[in-house]
Amino acid sequence: MQKLGLLLDVDGPIASPVSRTVAIDSILSDLVTLTAGGVPIAFITGRSDAFIRDQVITPLLSAGLADALARDGARMFAVFEKGAAWSTVGTEGMGKVEVDASVALPQAAVDDARRMVEADFAATMFFDETKRAMISVEQRVDVDHTTYVTEQKRFNDAAFALIAGHGLGVRYGDRESPDESGSVPYRLDPTIISTDIESVLLDKDRGAERALAHFLTTGPLPREWRSVGDSRSDYLMADHLHAAGYDVAHVDVRPSDGTLERPYPVIVEGDLIHDEAGAAFLSYWVRKLGLSPS
């Protein structure tokens, strides 16, 4: 058993937030090498299973992932939509996707959000049709960031009103609109390239819990873990590991937002950010563990 385990956010440390693809070849080869070397790896993402299959797992298979996963002790898992869906990853790619329907938004709200995007926001963003439990509206790749940020705020205000208009309790920043029972079961979560509308039960700690529970069914777990992400919510992966008694450090690949004070180490990769920082992190551990390309 390898001494290290990894919980990885995808947008930022693995996939470029600009191209939305794995743009650095060493990320793919190092992930394959680490997997072959017995490092359990889980992708913990807000992305859909379709995105991870097409943009991460398929390129990894082309880079040799199937042979790596055929080795004794090799383990990979994926959690989508912050814990709402999940899948094993094997020699033939992703397995059956499991979905927690209890955290999904009502279909009527999903349909109205889609119509609103198509009618009022299609010039700058698109409705993600691949999500199974949450609503995600994402920046178009042909739109510059400044233009998107302005329109994102307008969308967030409109989306908050839409969800509240369905009688669903919703929170956006410091604004809340409770449902009839006084509960607020949903929230708007803006990122640098999207806005998610999701159950408050979903987050990166839920994804980490799901991944560890799976890995425990496949064998013993290492004591040392690293989580990697580009947003403050990604620290929740390390929070869960720390609370569970593991030795953990979190790697922040977008520290310009301000690193958080935590009872475990927080690491930055010098001046590198996003997938360049992610690539440097993975290459470091390939060298540190003395692994050879598979």
Secondary structure, DSSP 8 states (H G I E B T S, - for coil): --SEEEEE-SBTTTB-TTTSS---HHHHHHHHHHHHTT--EEEE-SS-HHHHIIIIIHHHHHTTHHHHHTSTT--EEEEEGGGTEEEEEETTEE---EE-GGG---HHHHHHHHHHIIIIITTTEEE-TT-SSSEEEEE-TTS-HHHHHHHHHHHHHHHHHHHHHTT--EEETTEEE--TTS---EEEEE-SSEEEEEETT-SHHHHHHHHHHHHHTTS---SEEEEEESSGGGHHHHHHHHHTT-EEEEEES-GGG-----SS-EE--TT--HHHHHHHHHHHHHHHTT----
